Amino acid sequence: MRLAIALLLVLTLCAAALLLPLAPLQGPEELAQLVLVELRLPRLLLGLGYGAVLGLTGAALQALFANPLASPDITGASSGAALGAVVGSTFLGFASPLAMGVSGAAGAALALLLLFAVAGRRPDAATLLLAGLAISLATGALTSLALALAPSPFAFYEVFDWLMGSLVDRSLGQAVAALLPACVAAAFLAQRAGALDRLSLGEDVAASMGVAPERLRRQVVLLSAVAVGACVAVCGAVGFVGLIAPVIARRLTRGHPGRALLPASLIGAIILVGADLLTRLAPLGRTIPLGVVTASIGTPVFLWVLLSMRGRMAS
C-alpha cells in the first residue's frame, strides 16, 4: 500500500514537472514540443535520477557506517566534483556545460583516488569515515580558495549553479551523460542490500555468513562516489536529500538498513523533483537555488535525528 502511494506521488510529480506552468504549452505546437522535450524532460529525468541516487547511496552509507548522519557527501565525491568544475571554469576556460561536466567528473575521480590513498589498503569503517570527512573539508576549502584567486571577480556567480545545485537548462545529452554511469553504479550498489543487512548484525556474524566487510566497504564507497559524482558533474552539489530519504525509508522498512535502499531511492526522487517544482515559484527574473530548498526541508530532519540520537544515548 505504501509503495503504491509512493509510486502515485512520483507519477503526480512527473506530470506536474512536465505540464506546469501551462502557459508555454498553449502556444504553437513547435514551441510546446521544444519546451517539453528540450527543457522540461531533461530536468525531470535528472531530478528523478539524481534524487534516486542520493537516496540510495545515502541509505547504503548509513547502513555501512551504522550512522544515521552519514550521507553521500562524506565520500568527498560531491565536493571534489564542485572543485573540478570551479577550477575548470575559472582557470582553464571550460565555460560550456559539457566541459564543466568533464571537469567535475575529473574532480570527483581525483577525490575518490585520494580517499583510498589516505584510508589505506584495508580501511575499517571509522577510517573511511574520517578520511572522507577530511577530504570533503579540504576540497571545500580549496574551492573557496579557487574562487578567491579567480581572475574574474564574478567567478562565484558563474559557478553558483554548481555550488548550490540546479537542474535548469540541462540537455538530454547531459542527462544521459550523468544518469548512465550513475544508474549502472546504483544498480551494482542495490545488489549489496542483503550484505548490508547482514553487516548490521556485526562484522564477525557477517563474515560467518559469507560477507567480506573490508571488500564490502570499498565497494559501497566506490559505487556511491561514482554514482553521486556523475550527477554532481552535471547538476552540481545538492545537500540533505541523501540524509533525509534513508531516515524516512528505515521507518517504512522497520529499521532494516539493507532493505531500505530501494525505498530510499524512491523517496529521494520524490524529494528532489518536489524541491525542483518549488524553485519554479520564484518571481519572474529570480531563481531559488535547488540546494536552498533541500536544505530548508532537510535542516529540521537533521536536527530531529540529532535530538533522537541524544535521547537514545541518554537513556
C-alpha positions in Angstrom: 0.0 0.0 0.0 2.8 2.4 0.9 4.7 1.5 -2.3 1.6 2.2 -4.3 1.1 5.6 -2.7 4.8 6.5 -3.3 4.5 5.5 -7.0 1.3 7.5 -7.4 3.1 10.5 -5.8 6.0 10.1 -8.2 3.7 10.0 -11.2 1.8 13.1 -10.0 5.1 15.0 -9.6 6.3 13.9 -13.0 3.1 15.2 -14.6 3.4 18.5 -12.7 7.0 18.8 -13.7 6.2 18.4 -17.4 2.9 20.4 -17.5 3.5 23.3 -15.1 3.3 26.1 -15.9 0.8 25.5 -18.7 1.2 28.9 -20.5 4.2 27.9 -22.7 2.3 24.7 -23.8 -0.7 26.6 -25.0 1.1 28.3 -27.9 2.3 26.9 -31.2 2.9 23.2 -31.4 6.6 23.6 -32.2 7.1 25.8 -29.1 5.2 23.4 -26.9 7.3 20.4 -28.1 10.5 22.4 -27.6 9.6 23.3 -24.0 8.6 19.7 -23.2 11.4 17.8 -24.9 14.3 20.2 -24.7 13.7 21.9 -21.4 11.4 20.1 -19.1 12.1 16.4 -19.9 15.9 16.6 -19.1 15.1 18.5 -16.0 12.6 15.8 -14.9 14.9 12.9 -15.8 17.8 14.5 -13.8 15.5 15.2 -10.9 14.3 11.6 -10.7 17.7 10.0 -11.3 19.8 12.3 -9.1 17.3 12.1 -6.3 17.1 8.3 -6.5 21.0 8.1 -6.5 21.2 10.4 -3.4 18.6 8.4 -1.6 20.1 5.0 -2.5 23.7 6.0 -1.7 22.7 7.7 1.5 20.9 4.6 2.7 23.9 2.4 1.7 26.4 4.6 3.5 24.3 4.9 6.6 24.0 1.1 6.7 27.7 0.7 6.1 28.8 3.1 8.9 25.8 2.3 11.2 25.3 6.1 11.4 22.1 7.9 10.5 24.1 11.1 9.9 26.2 9.6 7.1 25.4 11.0 3.7 26.9 10.8 0.1 28.9 14.0 0.9 31.3 12.1 3.1 32.9 10.2 0.2 34.4 13.6 -1.0 32.9 13.0 -4.5 30.5 15.9 -4.3 33.0 18.5 -3.1 35.6 17.1 -5.4 33.3 17.5 -8.4 32.5 21.0 -7.4 36.2 21.8 -7.1 36.9 20.4 -10.5 34.1 22.4 -12.1 35.3 25.6 -10.4 38.9 25.1 -11.4 37.9 24.1 -15.0 35.7 27.1 -15.5 37.7 29.8 -13.7 41.3 28.9 -14.6 41.1 26.6 -17.7 38.3 28.5 -19.5 35.9 25.5 -19.6 32.8 27.6 -19.9 30.4 25.2 -21.7 28.2 22.9 -19.6 29.7 19.8 -21.2 33.3 20.9 -20.4 32.4 21.8 -16.8 30.8 18.4 -16.5 34.0 16.8 -17.6 35.9 18.9 -15.1 33.5 18.0 -12.4 33.9 14.3 -13.2 37.6 14.6 -13.1 37.5 16.3 -9.7 35.2 13.5 -8.3 37.6 10.8 -9.6 40.6 12.5 -8.0 38.8 12.9 -4.7 37.9 9.2 -4.8 41.5 8.2 -5.5 42.7 10.4 -2.7 40.2 8.8 -0.3 41.5 5.3 -0.8 45.1 6.6 -0.7 44.5 8.2 2.7 42.4 5.4 4.1 45.0 2.7 3.2 44.7 -0.8 1.8 42.5 -2.3 4.5 40.4 0.6 5.9 37.8 0.0 8.6 34.6 1.9 8.7 35.9 4.6 11.1 39.0 5.2 9.0 36.9 5.6 5.8 34.5 7.9 7.5 37.3 10.2 8.9 39.2 10.1 5.6 36.1 11.1 3.7 35.2 13.9 6.0 38.8 15.2 5.8 38.8 15.2 2.0 35.4 16.9 1.9 36.6 19.7 4.1 39.9 20.0 2.2 38.2 20.2 -1.2 35.6 22.6 0.1 38.4 24.9 1.4 40.2 24.6 -2.0 37.0 25.5 -3.8 36.8 28.7 -1.7 40.4 29.4 -2.4 40.0 28.9 -6.1 37.1 31.4 -6.1 39.1 33.9 -4.1 42.0 33.7 -6.5 40.0 33.5 -9.7 40.9 36.1 -12.4 37.3 37.1 -12.8 35.6 38.9 -9.9 32.3 37.3 -11.0 33.6 33.8 -10.7 31.3 32.9 -7.9 28.2 33.8 -9.9 29.5 31.9 -12.9 29.7 28.6 -10.9 26.8 29.3 -8.5 24.7 26.6 -10.0 27.5 24.0 -9.4 27.9 25.1 -5.8 24.1 25.1 -4.9 22.8 22.6 -7.4 20.5 23.2 -10.4 18.5 21.2 -12.9 17.8 24.2 -15.2 18.9 24.4 -18.8 20.3 20.9 -18.9 20.1 19.0 -22.2 19.1 15.4 -22.9 22.7 14.7 -23.7 23.8 15.9 -20.3 21.1 13.9 -18.7 22.3 10.7 -20.4 26.0 11.5 -19.6 25.1 11.9 -15.9 22.5 9.1 -15.5 24.1 6.3 -17.4 27.1 5.8 -15.2 25.1 6.8 -12.1 22.4 4.2 -12.8 25.0 1.4 -13.5 26.8 2.2 -10.2 23.4 2.4 -8.4 22.3 -1.0 -9.8 25.5 -2.7 -8.5 25.1 -0.9 -5.2 21.5 -2.1 -4.8 22.8 -5.7 -5.2 24.7 -5.2 -1.9 21.4 -4.7 0.1 21.5 -8.2 1.6 25.1 -7.9 2.6 24.5 -4.6 4.3 21.6 -6.2 6.2 23.9 -9.0 7.4 26.7 -6.4 8.3 24.3 -4.8 10.7 24.5 -7.9 12.8 28.2 -7.3 13.4 31.3 -7.9 11.3 32.0 -11.3 12.8 28.5 -12.5 12.2 28.5 -11.1 8.7 31.8 -12.8 7.9 30.4 -16.1 9.1 27.6 -15.6 6.7 29.9 -15.1 3.7 30.3 -11.3 3.8 33.8 -9.8 3.5 33.4 -6.5 5.5 36.6 -4.8 4.1 35.7 -5.6 0.5 32.1 -4.5 1.1 33.2 -1.2 2.5 35.4 -0.5 -0.5 32.6 -1.5 -3.0 30.0 0.7 -1.3 32.2 3.8 -1.1 33.4 3.4 -4.7 30.0 2.8 -6.2 28.4 5.6 -4.1 31.2 8.0 -5.2 30.8 7.1 -8.9 27.0 7.5 -8.8 27.0 10.8 -7.0 30.0 12.2 -8.7 28.4 11.6 -12.2 25.3 13.5 -11.2 27.2 16.3 -9.4 29.3 16.8 -12.5 26.2 17.8 -14.4 23.8 19.2 -11.8 26.1 20.5 -9.1 26.0 19.6 -5.4 22.6 19.1 -3.7 22.7 18.5 0.0 20.4 16.8 2.6 18.5 14.6 0.2 20.9 11.7 0.9 20.3 12.3 4.6 16.5 12.7 4.7 15.4 9.9 2.3 17.2 7.0 4.2 15.7 8.2 7.6 12.2 8.0 6.2 12.9 4.7 4.4 14.1 3.0 7.5 10.9 3.9 9.2 9.0 2.3 6.4 11.1 -0.9 6.5 11.1 -1.2 10.3 14.8 -0.5 10.7 16.3 -2.9 8.1 19.2 -0.9 6.7 19.7 -3.0 3.5 16.0 -3.3 2.8 15.7 0.5 3.0 17.9 1.1 -0.1 15.2 0.9 -2.8 12.5 2.8 -0.8 15.2 5.5 -0.1 15.8 5.8 -3.8 12.1 6.4 -4.5 11.8 8.9 -1.6 14.9 10.7 -2.8 13.4 11.1 -6.3 10.2 12.4 -4.8 12.1 14.9 -2.6 14.3 16.3 -5.4 11.6 16.5 -8.0 9.3 18.2 -5.5 12.0 20.6 -4.5 12.7 21.5 -8.1 9.0 22.2 -8.5 9.2 24.6 -5.6 12.0 26.5 -7.2 9.6 27.4 -10.0 7.6 29.5 -7.6 10.3 32.2 -7.7 9.2 35.6 -9.1 10.0 36.2 -12.7 13.6 37.0 -13.3 14.7 35.5 -9.9 15.9 32.0 -9.1 15.7 29.9 -6.0 18.7 27.6 -5.8 17.8 23.9 -5.5 20.2 23.4 -2.6 18.5 26.1 -0.6 15.1 24.3 -0.9 16.5 20.9 0.0 18.4 22.5 3.0 15.2 24.1 4.2 13.5 20.8 4.1 16.4 18.8 5.5 17.6 21.0 8.4 14.6 20.2 10.6 15.0 16.5 9.8 18.7 16.7 10.6 18.0 18.4 14.0 15.3 15.8 14.8 17.8 13.0 14.1 20.4 14.6 16.3 17.9 15.0 19.1 16.7 11.4 18.8 20.3 10.2 18.9 21.0 12.2 22.0 17.8 10.9 23.6 18.9 7.3 22.9 22.4 7.9 24.3 21.0 9.5 27.4 18.7 6.5 28.1 
